[in-house]
């Protein structure tokens, strides 16, 4: 049976030791975007392996190696990465500051520092980010650790993580209790900068172009701990939004579309994007999705990431469903050990289903979701993750991640 429309993830609980400085966690502490916290957690697990839950938007990994950081550089919903992280239940500001200062004795390297406080969610009554930062900074400051707010050698990030505001997307963990989290900002982490990467910034633009962050998410969710991708394949490339993000992530690109204008436009856009990316191999062809196995043959390490063509009422489209099935079959022929990630048009009532399990199943591409998932399974792809994503009032999309059925 396919998994429910919105999955409640099962997290491995981290082994932590309570100290005077708070609860110590191993590995990296990851702080995620508030746009879709459930998908942030799924993305973190896909990229970094088993994770422990601290807050709906904060998780910890078991690994802090270079390979993990490199994989995390492909994330779409990751805001910050901390080293030597610790966390505590909310207490008074002075006690939190003392915990941070105690932690710094063992974890803050010599050199200048700054404390960067931030809040998540609704705020924690009685606690001020500024007061905690000022008090902790005063306790830590010394000749060996001078405060430098402009250009510090080290940054201590302090997060007051409260229950979330009413989320943009349903999250089964939205009411989790508040936590105070702190750690050293990873010196090699740079938050992805989407400036200059919007569809309107590209040489070729169409109004239906996919948002870069959502395109990147389709690629990151295609990772697995036992699978190292090398190539992104998009058989419905349109203006090239997905393959642009694949190129910027350092992956080889294979793209096709039945519309020659889109093929020419994607070629222009990839040539433009290549100026700001590592050198990768790429190919764009005008081709029916059913013919791409003959075109490209076998490919190892493939993520099939695509957003099938759709119109305003595409969740009712039988033609779109047949294209999906052809894409699934082609993907299985090209790499039956890869991953498949797609966005399928669905009706907005899908969000009612996430709130009420007894609500009728929503239609996905004109069919009950169970039937769609069964058809994908028959073509070799097992659904492992689903989550609805809002588009506008009359259309939503179901983000679907599949692994090989075998």
C-alpha positions, 0 to 999 in steps of 0.5 A: 500500500502507498504511504499516506499523503503526508507522512509523519516521519519516524526519527532516530532519537539522538544519544545525548548527555546532559551537561551544565551547558545543556544537552550535547548532540553529536554531528551537525545541527541543521536549521531549516526553512519555515516554508515546509518544515516537514520537507526540510526534515525529509531533505535533511535525512535524504542528504545526511542520513539518520537524524534526531529531532530537536524542533520541527525546524532543527535536526541533528545528524550522526555525521559531521564529515566533509562528505556530509557537508558536501551533500548538504550543499545541495539542500534547498530548505537548509538555512544554517549548519552548526558545529558542537551544538547543544540545546536546552528546554526554555528557562530564564535568560540569565540561566541560558546565558550561563549555559552558553558561557559554560559550553564556550569554555570547551567549544569556542576556539581562541579568537574573536567571536560574535553571538548571532541570536535568532528566533523561530516560530511564535517566540518564547514568553519571557525570553529576549534574544538580545538579552541572552546574546548580551549577557552570554557575550559579557560572560564569554568575553576575555583577552582570548575571546574578544567580541567583534560584531563586524568581522568575527573569527567565530560566530555563536548562533543562538536559536530560540525555537518556539512552536511554529506559527500556523504553517504554510503547509501541514506539519504533524510536528508543528506543536512540538515544545520550544527549545533553545539551541546554540552552536558554532556556525560551520566555517565552510557552510554557505547558505544557497543564494538564489539572487539572480536565479529566479526564472525572470533572470534567465535568458529564456523565460516562460510564466510557468517556470518552476521556482528554483528552490522547489526545483532544487528540492526535487534533486536533494530529495533524490539522494539516499545514504546508499546512493551517490547521484551523478546525473539529473534527468528531466524528460519534460525540461520546459525552461530548464529550471530543474536541470539548472539547479542540477548543474549548479549542484555539480551534477551532469545533465540530460534533458529533453522536451517535445517542444523545440522552443523549450529545448532551445530555451533550456540550451540557452539557460544552461549555457548561461548557468554554466558560467557560475557552476563547476564544469559538468557534462550536459545534453538537451534533446527534442525527444518524446519521453518514451524514446529517451532510453534509446537516446541515452542508454544506461546511466548510473547514478541518475535522479529522474526529476521532473514536473510534468506538463499541466494546465489549470485543471491538469489534476483532471488530465488523462493525457498527463497521467499517460505521460507520467507512466511513460516517464516511469517506464523510461526511468526504469529502463535507464537506471533501475537503481536511481531515484525518481522525484516529481510534482504531480498536479492535484486538487486543493482538497488534498490539504483537507485530507492531511487534516482529516484522515477520513476525508475522501482521497483527493484526485491526482492527475484525474485518479485516486492517489492509490491508483496512481501509486499502484501504477507507478509501482507496476513500473518499478517505482515504490513511493517513499514520500509524499507531501502536498505543495500549494500552487494557487487556489485552484491547484496544488501539487503533490511532491512524490519521491520514489525508490526502486521497487526492488 
